[in-house]
Amino acid sequence: MRALEKIREIAGILRINSILNAEKQAQEIVSHVLKIDRIKLFTENPILDENHIETIDSFVSRRIKREPLEYILGECDFYNIKIKVGQGVLIPRPETEIIVEEFKKKHPFYQRIKVLFLIFALVLVVLLYQ
């Protein structure tokens, strides 16, 4: 089976189960399992082996049970960076990126704030692990 065929199959399953953005989520699942970006799915349309299909199917089963896709994939994108997530970790919301953009517009000194935040984060990590 080819990747694009599997994406169509997954998108149908997700739609039937009322999962929003079914096509995009299907693409994300397949690209994650194949370890390629979504563009390559369309330009190369790779063949899936049995291990790929098994992993993809288990991810889809978890997703239709309403487990967040980010937990299934173990990561999420936030402000152009990949963040590892899992059970018990809050998933950044897309709206938070809007807050960051608005903050940057209103506070041109945000570079200094980044440094202060980094220092605070390092101190926090040291305190948590002592």
N, C-alpha and C positions, 0 to 999 in steps of 0.2 A: 504494500500500500504506500502511496506517495503522501507527502506531508499535507498538500492542499486538500486532498480527498479526506484525510483525517480531520483537518480543521473544519471542513463543511459538516462532517458527521458530528463532531463535538459541539459546534455552534447550534446544530439542530437539537441536540440533547439539552444543552443549557437553556435554549429558548423554551422548550417544552416545560422545563422546570422553573421558568420565570426568572432566570438569571439575566440581569441587565448587561448590556454590552457583550453579548454572547460571542460574536465574531472576534472581537478584540481579545477577549479572555481565552478563546480557543487558540488564537495565534500565540498568545503569551505562553500558554501551557506547552504547546508543541515546540516553540523556539527555545524555551527553557530546557526541555528534555534533550533537544538536539544540540544545545549549547551554541546556537547561532542566532544572529539578530533577525528580527521579523522581516526585514527586506530580503534577506537570503532565502527565506521560505518561498517567496514569490519568484525570485530570479533563478533559484536552483531546484526548487521543489524536490528535495531529497527523498530517497526511499527510506521508509521506516523498517527497522528490523523488529523481531518479536520482543526484545527487551524494551525498545522504545515504546511499542504499542502497549505493553503491559504497564509500564510506568505511567504513560499518558492516561490510560484507562483508570488507574488507581487515583490519579490526581482529579479526574473528572468525577469519579464517585465521591470523593471528599468534597468537591465543589458543590455538587447538587445537594449535599447535606448541609450546605450553607457555611462551610468552613471558609474563612476569608482566603482569597487567592494568594495574598501576600504570605500567609502562614504556610500554605501548601508549597509555594515556591521557595520559601525561606528568605525572601528579600523583597524590598520594594524600592521604587525610585522616589526620591525626594529632592527637589531642586537640583536635578541633574547629577545626583550621586546615588549609588546603590547602598541601601541600609539593610543589614541583616535583621530579620524579625522572626519571631516564633511565638508560641503560646505564652501569654503573660506579658508580651511587649506591645505597647500601643502602636498602632499603625498610623503614620502621619497622614493627615487628610489633605486632599488637593487644595482646600481652602487655606491651609497654612502657608502654602506657597504664595498665595495672593497677599497674605499678611506680610510675608518677607519682602515682596516687591514694593508694597506700599511703604513699609518701614524704610527701605533703601531710598525711595523717592523723597521722603520727608526728612531723612537724616543723612546728609552727605558724609557725616563722620562715622558711618557704620563700620569702616575698616578698623577703626580704633576699638569699636565695640566688639568686633570679632576677636581681637586680641584679648580683651578683658574677659570675654566669655570663655575663650580657650584656657586662660589661666584659671578661671573659676572651675571649669570642668576638670582640669588636672588636679586641682586641690581636692575637689569632691571625690575623684577616683582614689586618691591617696588616702583620704579619710575613710572611705568605705572599705578599703582593703587592709586597714590596720586594726 
